[in-house]
């Protein structure tokens, strides 16, 4: 069963290019398939694609659902959620 974690975008600029790059780089460290979607929409995008992440248009306050499926799914989902929770290391 896939691992699912929710995290809210808290940084003022939302999910712009730099955070999208950080998420995609972190996701690429794992062999699991990882998707990220907005809680208020049905679709989810490939977390390993910067362009797809930018298409989420996630602003401050947006809740994201991170889903990972594969051999390292729990670790992957929690690592990406932690990146969101720490404001993409922008503080």
mmCIF file as gemmi writes it, N, C-alpha and C atoms, coordinates in Angstrom:
data_model
loop_
_atom_site.group_PDB
_atom_site.id
_atom_site.type_symbol
_atom_site.label_atom_id
_atom_site.label_alt_id
_atom_site.label_comp_id
_atom_site.label_asym_id
_atom_site.label_entity_id
_atom_site.label_seq_id
_atom_site.pdbx_PDB_ins_code
_atom_site.Cartn_x
_atom_site.Cartn_y
_atom_site.Cartn_z
_atom_site.occupancy
_atom_site.B_iso_or_equiv
_atom_site.pdbx_formal_charge
_atom_site.auth_seq_id
_atom_site.auth_asym_id
_atom_site.pdbx_PDB_model_num
ATOM 1 N N . UNK Axp A 1 ? 0.84 -1.174 0 1 0 ? 1 A 1
ATOM 2 C CA . UNK Axp A 1 ? 0 0 0 1 0 ? 1 A 1
ATOM 3 C C . UNK Axp A 1 ? 0.893 1.247 0 1 0 ? 1 A 1
ATOM 4 N N . UNK Axp A 2 ? 0.589 2.228 -0.844 1 0 ? 2 A 1
ATOM 5 C CA . UNK Axp A 2 ? 1.427 3.429 -0.934 1 0 ? 2 A 1
ATOM 6 C C . UNK Axp A 2 ? 1.453 4.211 0.379 1 0 ? 2 A 1
ATOM 7 N N . UNK Axp A 3 ? 2.524 4.947 0.548 1 0 ? 3 A 1
ATOM 8 C CA . UNK Axp A 3 ? 2.665 5.82 1.712 1 0 ? 3 A 1
ATOM 9 C C . UNK Axp A 3 ? 2.179 7.207 1.325 1 0 ? 3 A 1
ATOM 10 N N . UNK Axp A 4 ? 1.282 7.792 2.139 1 0 ? 4 A 1
ATOM 11 C CA . UNK Axp A 4 ? 0.729 9.119 1.865 1 0 ? 4 A 1
ATOM 12 C C . UNK Axp A 4 ? 0.975 10.034 3.059 1 0 ? 4 A 1
ATOM 13 N N . UNK Axp A 5 ? 1.419 11.252 2.752 1 0 ? 5 A 1
ATOM 14 C CA . UNK Axp A 5 ? 1.681 12.247 3.787 1 0 ? 5 A 1
ATOM 15 C C . UNK Axp A 5 ? 1.178 13.593 3.282 1 0 ? 5 A 1
ATOM 16 N N . UNK Axp A 6 ? 0.606 14.388 4.18 1 0 ? 6 A 1
ATOM 17 C CA . UNK Axp A 6 ? 0.165 15.74 3.818 1 0 ? 6 A 1
ATOM 18 C C . UNK Axp A 6 ? 1.101 16.757 4.452 1 0 ? 6 A 1
ATOM 19 N N . UNK Axp A 7 ? 1.317 17.856 3.727 1 0 ? 7 A 1
ATOM 20 C CA . UNK Axp A 7 ? 2.142 18.956 4.23 1 0 ? 7 A 1
ATOM 21 C C . UNK Axp A 7 ? 1.608 20.249 3.627 1 0 ? 7 A 1
ATOM 22 N N . UNK Axp A 8 ? 1.625 21.304 4.412 1 0 ? 8 A 1
ATOM 23 C CA . UNK Axp A 8 ? 1.115 22.598 3.957 1 0 ? 8 A 1
ATOM 24 C C . UNK Axp A 8 ? 2.268 23.519 3.591 1 0 ? 8 A 1
ATOM 25 N N . UNK Axp A 9 ? 2.151 24.144 2.419 1 0 ? 9 A 1
ATOM 26 C CA . UNK Axp A 9 ? 3.151 25.105 1.955 1 0 ? 9 A 1
ATOM 27 C C . UNK Axp A 9 ? 3.045 26.337 2.851 1 0 ? 9 A 1
ATOM 28 N N . UNK Axp A 10 ? 4.129 26.663 3.536 1 0 ? 10 A 1
ATOM 29 C CA . UNK Axp A 10 ? 4.095 27.75 4.507 1 0 ? 10 A 1
ATOM 30 C C . UNK Axp A 10 ? 4.943 28.951 4.095 1 0 ? 10 A 1
ATOM 31 N N . UNK Axp A 11 ? 5.847 28.762 3.151 1 0 ? 11 A 1
ATOM 32 C CA . UNK Axp A 11 ? 6.691 29.894 2.784 1 0 ? 11 A 1
ATOM 33 C C . UNK Axp A 11 ? 5.899 30.908 1.956 1 0 ? 11 A 1
ATOM 34 N N . UNK Axp A 12 ? 6.171 32.199 2.123 1 0 ? 12 A 1
ATOM 35 C CA . UNK Axp A 12 ? 5.371 33.257 1.493 1 0 ? 12 A 1
ATOM 36 C C . UNK Axp A 12 ? 5.292 33.196 -0.031 1 0 ? 12 A 1
ATOM 37 N N . UNK Axp A 13 ? 6.336 32.725 -0.691 1 0 ? 13 A 1
ATOM 38 C CA . UNK Axp A 13 ? 6.337 32.701 -2.156 1 0 ? 13 A 1
ATOM 39 C C . UNK Axp A 13 ? 5.743 31.422 -2.737 1 0 ? 13 A 1
ATOM 40 N N . UNK Axp A 14 ? 5.37 30.488 -1.89 1 0 ? 14 A 1
ATOM 41 C CA . UNK Axp A 14 ? 4.766 29.25 -2.373 1 0 ? 14 A 1
ATOM 42 C C . UNK Axp A 14 ? 5.771 28.354 -3.07 1 0 ? 14 A 1
ATOM 43 N N . UNK Axp A 15 ? 5.246 27.498 -3.929 1 0 ? 15 A 1
ATOM 44 C CA . UNK Axp A 15 ? 6.075 26.521 -4.645 1 0 ? 15 A 1
ATOM 45 C C . UNK Axp A 15 ? 6.548 27.135 -5.959 1 0 ? 15 A 1
ATOM 46 N N . UNK Axp A 16 ? 7.6 27.956 -5.878 1 0 ? 16 A 1
ATOM 47 C CA . UNK Axp A 16 ? 8.169 28.581 -7.072 1 0 ? 16 A 1
ATOM 48 C C . UNK Axp A 16 ? 9.336 27.728 -7.578 1 0 ? 16 A 1
ATOM 49 N N . UNK Axp A 17 ? 10.133 28.259 -8.49 1 0 ? 17 A 1
ATOM 50 C CA . UNK Axp A 17 ? 11.155 27.463 -9.179 1 0 ? 17 A 1
ATOM 51 C C . UNK Axp A 17 ? 12.166 26.798 -8.235 1 0 ? 17 A 1
ATOM 52 N N . UNK Axp A 18 ? 12.699 27.533 -7.273 1 0 ? 18 A 1
ATOM 53 C CA . UNK Axp A 18 ? 13.718 26.953 -6.396 1 0 ? 18 A 1
ATOM 54 C C . UNK Axp A 18 ? 13.156 25.811 -5.548 1 0 ? 18 A 1
ATOM 55 N N . UNK Axp A 19 ? 12.021 25.997 -4.864 1 0 ? 19 A 1
ATOM 56 C CA . UNK Axp A 19 ? 11.463 24.872 -4.113 1 0 ? 19 A 1
ATOM 57 C C . UNK Axp A 19 ? 11.092 23.679 -5 1 0 ? 19 A 1
ATOM 58 N N . UNK Axp A 20 ? 10.598 23.953 -6.205 1 0 ? 20 A 1
ATOM 59 C CA . UNK Axp A 20 ? 10.261 22.861 -7.121 1 0 ? 20 A 1
ATOM 60 C C . UNK Axp A 20 ? 11.514 22.067 -7.473 1 0 ? 20 A 1
ATOM 61 N N . UNK Axp A 21 ? 12.622 22.78 -7.692 1 0 ? 21 A 1
ATOM 62 C CA . UNK Axp A 21 ? 13.883 22.11 -7.997 1 0 ? 21 A 1
ATOM 63 C C . UNK Axp A 21 ? 14.332 21.254 -6.808 1 0 ? 21 A 1
ATOM 64 N N . UNK Axp A 22 ? 14.226 21.806 -5.593 1 0 ? 22 A 1
ATOM 65 C CA . UNK Axp A 22 ? 14.625 21.049 -4.401 1 0 ? 22 A 1
ATOM 66 C C . UNK Axp A 22 ? 13.774 19.795 -4.222 1 0 ? 22 A 1
ATOM 67 N N . UNK Axp A 23 ? 12.467 19.922 -4.428 1 0 ? 23 A 1
ATOM 68 C CA . UNK Axp A 23 ? 11.582 18.756 -4.315 1 0 ? 23 A 1
ATOM 69 C C . UNK Axp A 23 ? 11.932 17.697 -5.352 1 0 ? 23 A 1
ATOM 70 N N . UNK Axp A 24 ? 12.135 18.126 -6.606 1 0 ? 24 A 1
ATOM 71 C CA . UNK Axp A 24 ? 12.455 17.177 -7.677 1 0 ? 24 A 1
ATOM 72 C C . UNK Axp A 24 ? 13.79 16.48 -7.405 1 0 ? 24 A 1
ATOM 73 N N . UNK Axp A 25 ? 14.776 17.236 -6.926 1 0 ? 25 A 1
ATOM 74 C CA . UNK Axp A 25 ? 16.076 16.638 -6.608 1 0 ? 25 A 1
ATOM 75 C C . UNK Axp A 25 ? 15.951 15.625 -5.472 1 0 ? 25 A 1
ATOM 76 N N . UNK Axp A 26 ? 15.199 15.984 -4.444 1 0 ? 26 A 1
ATOM 77 C CA . UNK Axp A 26 ? 15.006 15.067 -3.308 1 0 ? 26 A 1
ATOM 78 C C . UNK Axp A 26 ? 14.261 13.818 -3.772 1 0 ? 26 A 1
ATOM 79 N N . UNK Axp A 27 ? 13.217 13.999 -4.585 1 0 ? 27 A 1
ATOM 80 C CA . UNK Axp A 27 ? 12.433 12.861 -5.081 1 0 ? 27 A 1
ATOM 81 C C . UNK Axp A 27 ? 13.303 11.92 -5.915 1 0 ? 27 A 1
ATOM 82 N N . UNK Axp A 28 ? 14.239 12.491 -6.673 1 0 ? 28 A 1
ATOM 83 C CA . UNK Axp A 28 ? 15.11 11.685 -7.532 1 0 ? 28 A 1
ATOM 84 C C . UNK Axp A 28 ? 16.057 10.792 -6.73 1 0 ? 28 A 1
ATOM 85 N N . UNK Axp A 29 ? 16.224 11.072 -5.451 1 0 ? 29 A 1
ATOM 86 C CA . UNK Axp A 29 ? 17.088 10.253 -4.601 1 0 ? 29 A 1
ATOM 87 C C . UNK Axp A 29 ? 16.452 8.903 -4.253 1 0 ? 29 A 1
ATOM 88 N N . UNK Axp A 30 ? 15.162 8.757 -4.539 1 0 ? 30 A 1
ATOM 89 C CA . UNK Axp A 30 ? 14.429 7.549 -4.153 1 0 ? 30 A 1
ATOM 90 C C . UNK Axp A 30 ? 14.01 6.761 -5.383 1 0 ? 30 A 1
ATOM 91 N N . UNK Axp A 31 ? 13.926 5.453 -5.233 1 0 ? 31 A 1
ATOM 92 C CA . UNK Axp A 31 ? 13.516 4.615 -6.362 1 0 ? 31 A 1
ATOM 93 C C . UNK Axp A 31 ? 11.998 4.495 -6.473 1 0 ? 31 A 1
ATOM 94 N N . UNK Axp A 32 ? 11.277 4.85 -5.436 1 0 ? 32 A 1
ATOM 95 C CA . UNK Axp A 32 ? 9.808 4.79 -5.473 1 0 ? 32 A 1
ATOM 96 C C . UNK Axp A 32 ? 9.239 5.789 -6.476 1 0 ? 32 A 1
ATOM 97 N N . UNK Axp A 33 ? 8.053 5.481 -6.966 1 0 ? 33 A 1
ATOM 98 C CA . UNK Axp A 33 ? 7.316 6.444 -7.781 1 0 ? 33 A 1
ATOM 99 C C . UNK Axp A 33 ? 6.643 7.402 -6.815 1 0 ? 33 A 1
ATOM 100 N N . UNK Axp A 34 ? 6.836 8.703 -7.04 1 0 ? 34 A 1
ATOM 101 C CA . UNK Axp A 34 ? 6.329 9.708 -6.106 1 0 ? 34 A 1
ATOM 102 C C . UNK Axp A 34 ? 5.49 10.726 -6.869 1 0 ? 34 A 1
ATOM 103 N N . UNK Axp A 35 ? 4.301 10.982 -6.35 1 0 ? 35 A 1
ATOM 104 C CA . UNK Axp A 35 ? 3.452 12.021 -6.923 1 0 ? 35 A 1
ATOM 105 C C . UNK Axp A 35 ? 3.086 13.019 -5.831 1 0 ? 35 A 1
ATOM 106 N N . UNK Axp A 36 ? 2.802 14.236 -6.275 1 0 ? 36 A 1
ATOM 107 C CA . UNK Axp A 36 ? 2.35 15.283 -5.36 1 0 ? 36 A 1
ATOM 108 C C . UNK Axp A 36 ? 1.115 15.923 -5.969 1 0 ? 36 A 1
ATOM 109 N N . UNK Axp A 37 ? 0.104 16.081 -5.151 1 0 ? 37 A 1
ATOM 110 C CA . UNK Axp A 37 ? -1.122 16.723 -5.601 1 0 ? 37 A 1
ATOM 111 C C . UNK Axp A 37 ? -1.602 17.731 -4.576 1 0 ? 37 A 1
ATOM 112 N N . UNK Axp A 38 ? -2.476 18.599 -5.013 1 0 ? 38 A 1
ATOM 113 C CA . UNK Axp A 38 ? -3.101 19.559 -4.104 1 0 ? 38 A 1
ATOM 114 C C . UNK Axp A 38 ? -4.308 18.898 -3.461 1 0 ? 38 A 1
ATOM 115 N N . UNK Axp A 39 ? -4.549 19.194 -2.214 1 0 ? 39 A 1
ATOM 116 C CA . UNK Axp A 39 ? -5.687 18.605 -1.518 1 0 ? 39 A 1
ATOM 117 C C . UNK Axp A 39 ? -7.01 19.046 -2.152 1 0 ? 39 A 1
ATOM 118 N N . UNK Axp A 40 ? -7.019 20.214 -2.785 1 0 ? 40 A 1
ATOM 119 C CA . UNK Axp A 40 ? -8.254 20.753 -3.357 1 0 ? 40 A 1
ATOM 120 C C . UNK Axp A 40 ? -8.476 20.361 -4.819 1 0 ? 40 A 1
ATOM 121 N N . UNK Axp A 41 ? -7.623 19.48 -5.352 1 0 ? 41 A 1
ATOM 122 C CA . UNK Axp A 41 ? -7.777 19.022 -6.739 1 0 ? 41 A 1
ATOM 123 C C . UNK Axp A 41 ? -7.565 17.519 -6.81 1 0 ? 41 A 1
ATOM 124 N N . UNK Axp A 42 ? -8.087 16.917 -7.857 1 0 ? 42 A 1
ATOM 125 C CA . UNK Axp A 42 ? -7.995 15.46 -8.035 1 0 ? 42 A 1
ATOM 126 C C . UNK Axp A 42 ? -6.651 15.008 -8.605 1 0 ? 42 A 1
ATOM 127 N N . UNK Axp A 43 ? -6.059 15.83 -9.479 1 0 ? 43 A 1
ATOM 128 C CA . UNK Axp A 43 ? -4.858 15.4 -10.192 1 0 ? 43 A 1
ATOM 129 C C . UNK Axp A 43 ? -3.613 15.497 -9.317 1 0 ? 43 A 1
ATOM 130 N N . UNK Axp A 44 ? -2.638 14.669 -9.642 1 0 ? 44 A 1
ATOM 131 C CA . UNK Axp A 44 ? -1.339 14.691 -8.972 1 0 ? 44 A 1
ATOM 132 C C . UNK Axp A 44 ? -0.272 14.644 -10.06 1 0 ? 44 A 1
ATOM 133 N N . UNK Axp A 45 ? 0.897 15.169 -9.75 1 0 ? 45 A 1
ATOM 134 C CA . UNK Axp A 45 ? 1.962 15.245 -10.75 1 0 ? 45 A 1
ATOM 135 C C . UNK Axp A 45 ? 3.185 14.459 -10.286 1 0 ? 45 A 1
ATOM 136 N N . UNK Axp A 46 ? 4.05 14.163 -11.233 1 0 ? 46 A 1
ATOM 137 C CA . UNK Axp A 46 ? 5.303 13.46 -10.963 1 0 ? 46 A 1
ATOM 138 C C . UNK Axp A 46 ? 6.216 14.363 -10.136 1 0 ? 46 A 1
ATOM 139 N N . UNK Axp A 47 ? 6.579 13.929 -8.946 1 0 ? 47 A 1
ATOM 140 C CA . UNK Axp A 47 ? 7.412 14.741 -8.053 1 0 ? 47 A 1
ATOM 141 C C . UNK Axp A 47 ? 8.849 14.869 -8.542 1 0 ? 47 A 1
ATOM 142 N N . UNK Axp A 48 ? 9.231 14.099 -9.541 1 0 ? 48 A 1
ATOM 143 C CA . UNK Axp A 48 ? 10.597 14.157 -10.053 1 0 ? 48 A 1
ATOM 144 C C . UNK Axp A 48 ? 10.723 15.126 -11.228 1 0 ? 48 A 1
ATOM 145 N N . UNK Axp A 49 ? 9.632 15.837 -11.549 1 0 ? 49 A 1
ATOM 146 C CA . UNK Axp A 49 ? 9.617 16.781 -12.665 1 0 ? 49 A 1
ATOM 147 C C . UNK Axp A 49 ? 9.381 18.205 -12.158 1 0 ? 49 A 1
ATOM 148 N N . UNK Axp A 50 ? 10.377 19.067 -12.33 1 0 ? 50 A 1
ATOM 149 C CA . UNK Axp A 50 ? 10.244 20.459 -11.897 1 0 ? 50 A 1
ATOM 150 C C . UNK Axp A 50 ? 9.063 21.124 -12.591 1 0 ? 50 A 1
ATOM 151 N N . UNK Axp A 51 ? 8.933 20.921 -13.886 1 0 ? 51 A 1
ATOM 152 C CA . UNK Axp A 51 ? 7.84 21.56 -14.638 1 0 ? 51 A 1
ATOM 153 C C . UNK Axp A 51 ? 6.477 21.107 -14.128 1 0 ? 51 A 1
ATOM 154 N N . UNK Axp A 52 ? 6.327 19.832 -13.854 1 0 ? 52 A 1
ATOM 155 C CA . UNK Axp A 52 ? 5.043 19.338 -13.342 1 0 ? 52 A 1
ATOM 156 C C . UNK Axp A 52 ? 4.748 19.922 -11.965 1 0 ? 52 A 1
ATOM 157 N N . UNK Axp A 53 ? 5.759 20.033 -11.128 1 0 ? 53 A 1
ATOM 158 C CA . UNK Axp A 53 ? 5.563 20.608 -9.8 1 0 ? 53 A 1
ATOM 159 C C . UNK Axp A 53 ? 5.123 22.064 -9.893 1 0 ? 53 A 1
ATOM 160 N N . UNK Axp A 54 ? 5.71 22.81 -10.816 1 0 ? 54 A 1
ATOM 161 C CA . UNK Axp A 54 ? 5.321 24.211 -10.991 1 0 ? 54 A 1
ATOM 162 C C . UNK Axp A 54 ? 3.868 24.336 -11.445 1 0 ? 54 A 1
ATOM 163 N N . UNK Axp A 55 ? 3.389 23.346 -12.194 1 0 ? 55 A 1
ATOM 164 C CA . UNK Axp A 55 ? 2 23.374 -12.675 1 0 ? 55 A 1
ATOM 165 C C . UNK Axp A 55 ? 0.99 23.236 -11.536 1 0 ? 55 A 1
ATOM 166 N N . UNK Axp A 56 ? 1.428 22.82 -10.369 1 0 ? 56 A 1
ATOM 167 C CA . UNK Axp A 56 ? 0.525 22.744 -9.22 1 0 ? 56 A 1
ATOM 168 C C . UNK Axp A 56 ? 0.075 24.135 -8.77 1 0 ? 56 A 1
ATOM 169 N N . UNK Axp A 57 ? 0.887 25.153 -9.077 1 0 ? 57 A 1
ATOM 170 C CA . UNK Axp A 57 ? 0.578 26.535 -8.673 1 0 ? 57 A 1
ATOM 171 C C . UNK Axp A 57 ? 0.22 26.594 -7.188 1 0 ? 57 A 1
ATOM 172 N N . UNK Axp A 58 ? 1.044 25.965 -6.374 1 0 ? 58 A 1
ATOM 173 C CA . UNK Axp A 58 ? 0.789 25.885 -4.935 1 0 ? 58 A 1
ATOM 174 C C . UNK Axp A 58 ? 1.284 27.152 -4.244 1 0 ? 58 A 1
ATOM 175 N N . UNK Axp A 59 ? 0.36 27.932 -3.741 1 0 ? 59 A 1
ATOM 176 C CA . UNK Axp A 59 ? 0.686 29.159 -3.031 1 0 ? 59 A 1
ATOM 177 C C . UNK Axp A 59 ? 0.763 28.884 -1.531 1 0 ? 59 A 1
ATOM 178 N N . UNK Axp A 60 ? 1.156 29.898 -0.779 1 0 ? 60 A 1
ATOM 179 C CA . UNK Axp A 60 ? 1.215 29.756 0.676 1 0 ? 60 A 1
ATOM 180 C C . UNK Axp A 60 ? -0.15 29.319 1.198 1 0 ? 60 A 1
ATOM 181 N N . UNK Axp A 61 ? -0.154 28.317 2.05 1 0 ? 61 A 1
ATOM 182 C CA . UNK Axp A 61 ? -1.391 27.8 2.618 1 0 ? 61 A 1
ATOM 183 C C . UNK Axp A 61 ? -1.969 26.598 1.892 1 0 ? 61 A 1
ATOM 184 N N . UNK Axp A 62 ? -1.425 26.254 0.735 1 0 ? 62 A 1
ATOM 185 C CA . UNK Axp A 62 ? -1.896 25.095 -0.022 1 0 ? 62 A 1
ATOM 186 C C . UNK Axp A 62 ? -1.447 23.803 0.666 1 0 ? 62 A 1
ATOM 187 N N . UNK Axp A 63 ? -2.383 22.886 0.856 1 0 ? 63 A 1
ATOM 188 C CA . UNK Axp A 63 ? -2.037 21.582 1.425 1 0 ? 63 A 1
ATOM 189 C C . UNK Axp A 63 ? -1.735 20.615 0.289 1 0 ? 63 A 1
ATOM 190 N N . UNK Axp A 64 ? -0.565 20.004 0.359 1 0 ? 64 A 1
ATOM 191 C CA . UNK Axp A 64 ? -0.124 19.044 -0.649 1 0 ? 64 A 1
ATOM 192 C C . UNK Axp A 64 ? -0.232 17.636 -0.089 1 0 ? 64 A 1
ATOM 193 N N . UNK Axp A 65 ? -0.588 16.684 -0.963 1 0 ? 65 A 1
ATOM 194 C CA . UNK Axp A 65 ? -0.571 15.278 -0.577 1 0 ? 65 A 1
ATOM 195 C C . UNK Axp A 65 ? 0.54 14.596 -1.36 1 0 ? 65 A 1
ATOM 196 N N . UNK Axp A 66 ? 1.486 14.047 -0.639 1 0 ? 66 A 1
ATOM 197 C CA . UNK Axp A 66 ? 2.631 13.367 -1.231 1 0 ? 66 A 1
ATOM 198 C C . UNK Axp A 66 ? 2.377 11.868 -1.131 1 0 ? 66 A 1
ATOM 199 N N . UNK Axp A 67 ? 2.437 11.191 -2.281 1 0 ? 67 A 1
ATOM 200 C CA . UNK Axp A 67 ? 2.198 9.752 -2.324 1 0 ? 67 A 1
ATOM 201 C C . UNK Axp A 67 ? 3.419 9.074 -2.932 1 0 ? 67 A 1
ATOM 202 N N . UNK Axp A 68 ? 3.925 8.074 -2.253 1 0 ? 68 A 1
ATOM 203 C CA . UNK Axp A 68 ? 5.071 7.317 -2.758 1 0 ? 68 A 1
ATOM 204 C C . UNK Axp A 68 ? 4.726 5.835 -2.749 1 0 ? 68 A 1
ATOM 205 N N . UNK Axp A 69 ? 5.151 5.157 -3.813 1 0 ? 69 A 1
ATOM 206 C CA . UNK Axp A 69 ? 4.913 3.719 -3.908 1 0 ? 69 A 1
ATOM 207 C C . UNK Axp A 69 ? 6.169 3.045 -4.425 1 0 ? 69 A 1
ATOM 208 N N . UNK Axp A 70 ? 6.691 2.125 -3.642 1 0 ? 70 A 1
ATOM 209 C CA . UNK Axp A 70 ? 7.902 1.415 -4.025 1 0 ? 70 A 1
ATOM 210 C C . UNK Axp A 70 ? 8.686 0.986 -2.803 1 0 ? 70 A 1
ATOM 211 N N . UNK Axp A 71 ? 9.913 0.524 -3.024 1 0 ? 71 A 1
ATOM 212 C CA . UNK Axp A 71 ? 10.692 -0.065 -1.94 1 0 ? 71 A 1
ATOM 213 C C . UNK Axp A 71 ? 11.058 0.898 -0.806 1 0 ? 71 A 1
ATOM 214 N N . UNK Axp A 72 ? 11.157 2.184 -1.106 1 0 ? 72 A 1
ATOM 215 C CA . UNK Axp A 72 ? 11.529 3.161 -0.074 1 0 ? 72 A 1
ATOM 216 C C . UNK Axp A 72 ? 10.435 4.212 0.111 1 0 ? 72 A 1
ATOM 217 N N . UNK Axp A 73 ? 9.18 3.789 -0.063 1 0 ? 73 A 1
ATOM 218 C CA . UNK Axp A 73 ? 8.048 4.722 -0.091 1 0 ? 73 A 1
ATOM 219 C C . UNK Axp A 73 ? 7.881 5.551 1.18 1 0 ? 73 A 1
ATOM 220 N N . UNK Axp A 74 ? 7.974 4.947 2.336 1 0 ? 74 A 1
ATOM 221 C CA . UNK Axp A 74 ? 7.76 5.704 3.583 1 0 ? 74 A 1
ATOM 222 C C . UNK Axp A 74 ? 8.837 6.765 3.765 1 0 ? 74 A 1
ATOM 223 N N . UNK Axp A 75 ? 10.073 6.374 3.547 1 0 ? 75 A 1
ATOM 224 C CA . UNK Axp A 75 ? 11.186 7.316 3.677 1 0 ? 75 A 1
ATOM 225 C C . UNK Axp A 75 ? 11.046 8.456 2.671 1 0 ? 75 A 1
ATOM 226 N N . UNK Axp A 76 ? 10.666 8.13 1.434 1 0 ? 76 A 1
ATOM 227 C CA . UNK Axp A 76 ? 10.518 9.137 0.386 1 0 ? 76 A 1
ATOM 228 C C . UNK Axp A 76 ? 9.42 10.138 0.727 1 0 ? 76 A 1
ATOM 229 N N . UNK Axp A 77 ? 8.257 9.648 1.088 1 0 ? 77 A 1
ATOM 230 C CA . UNK Axp A 77 ? 7.128 10.534 1.395 1 0 ? 77 A 1
ATOM 231 C C . UNK Axp A 77 ? 7.462 11.456 2.56 1 0 ? 77 A 1
ATOM 232 N N . UNK Axp A 78 ? 8.078 10.909 3.588 1 0 ? 78 A 1
ATOM 233 C CA . UNK Axp A 78 ? 8.4 11.724 4.762 1 0 ? 78 A 1
ATOM 234 C C . UNK Axp A 78 ? 9.512 12.731 4.472 1 0 ? 78 A 1
ATOM 235 N N . UNK Axp A 79 ? 10.475 12.374 3.642 1 0 ? 79 A 1
ATOM 236 C CA . UNK Axp A 79 ? 11.561 13.297 3.296 1 0 ? 79 A 1
ATOM 237 C C . UNK Axp A 79 ? 11.024 14.494 2.515 1 0 ? 79 A 1
ATOM 238 N N . UNK Axp A 80 ? 10.118 14.249 1.567 1 0 ? 80 A 1
ATOM 239 C CA . UNK Axp A 80 ? 9.551 15.356 0.803 1 0 ? 80 A 1
ATOM 240 C C . UNK Axp A 80 ? 8.64 16.219 1.666 1 0 ? 80 A 1
ATOM 241 N N . UNK Axp A 81 ? 7.866 15.591 2.529 1 0 ? 81 A 1
ATOM 242 C CA . UNK Axp A 81 ? 6.993 16.354 3.43 1 0 ? 81 A 1
ATOM 243 C C . UNK Axp A 81 ? 7.826 17.233 4.358 1 0 ? 81 A 1
ATOM 244 N N . UNK Axp A 82 ? 8.936 16.72 4.827 1 0 ? 82 A 1
ATOM 245 C CA . UNK Axp A 82 ? 9.807 17.498 5.711 1 0 ? 82 A 1
ATOM 246 C C . UNK Axp A 82 ? 10.375 18.714 4.986 1 0 ? 82 A 1
ATOM 247 N N . UNK Axp A 83 ? 10.699 18.557 3.713 1 0 ? 83 A 1
ATOM 248 C CA . UNK Axp A 83 ? 11.193 19.678 2.916 1 0 ? 83 A 1
ATOM 249 C C . UNK Axp A 83 ? 10.122 20.769 2.814 1 0 ? 83 A 1
ATOM 250 N N . UNK Axp A 84 ? 8.875 20.369 2.602 1 0 ? 84 A 1
ATOM 251 C CA . UNK Axp A 84 ? 7.771 21.335 2.545 1 0 ? 84 A 1
ATOM 252 C C . UNK Axp A 84 ? 7.603 21.999 3.911 1 0 ? 84 A 1
ATOM 253 N N . UNK Axp A 85 ? 7.605 21.2 4.95 1 0 ? 85 A 1
ATOM 254 C CA . UNK Axp A 85 ? 7.379 21.724 6.311 1 0 ? 85 A 1
ATOM 255 C C . UNK Axp A 85 ? 8.476 22.685 6.77 1 0 ? 85 A 1
ATOM 256 N N . UNK Axp A 86 ? 9.685 22.504 6.269 1 0 ? 86 A 1
ATOM 257 C CA . UNK Axp A 86 ? 10.795 23.391 6.648 1 0 ? 86 A 1
ATOM 258 C C . UNK Axp A 86 ? 10.924 24.562 5.68 1 0 ? 86 A 1
ATOM 259 N N . UNK Axp A 87 ? 9.844 24.839 4.974 1 0 ? 87 A 1
ATOM 260 C CA . UNK Axp A 87 ? 9.758 25.987 4.056 1 0 ? 87 A 1
ATOM 261 C C . UNK Axp A 87 ? 10.826 25.924 2.967 1 0 ? 87 A 1
ATOM 262 N N . UNK Axp A 88 ? 11.139 24.73 2.51 1 0 ? 88 A 1
ATOM 263 C CA . UNK Axp A 88 ? 12.103 24.512 1.428 1 0 ? 88 A 1
ATOM 264 C C . UNK Axp A 88 ? 13.459 25.124 1.766 1 0 ? 88 A 1
ATOM 265 N N . UNK Axp A 89 ? 13.792 25.108 3.047 1 0 ? 89 A 1
ATOM 266 C CA . UNK Axp A 89 ? 15.084 25.615 3.535 1 0 ? 89 A 1
ATOM 267 C C . UNK Axp A 89 ? 15.285 27.092 3.212 1 0 ? 89 A 1
ATOM 268 N N . UNK Axp A 90 ? 14.2 27.856 3.116 1 0 ? 90 A 1
ATOM 269 C CA . UNK Axp A 90 ? 14.308 29.276 2.772 1 0 ? 90 A 1
ATOM 270 C C . UNK Axp A 90 ? 14.435 30.183 3.987 1 0 ? 90 A 1
ATOM 271 N N . UNK Axp A 91 ? 14.375 29.648 5.181 1 0 ? 91 A 1
ATOM 272 C CA . UNK Axp A 91 ? 14.528 30.491 6.379 1 0 ? 91 A 1
ATOM 273 C C . UNK Axp A 91 ? 15.969 30.547 6.813 1 0 ? 91 A 1
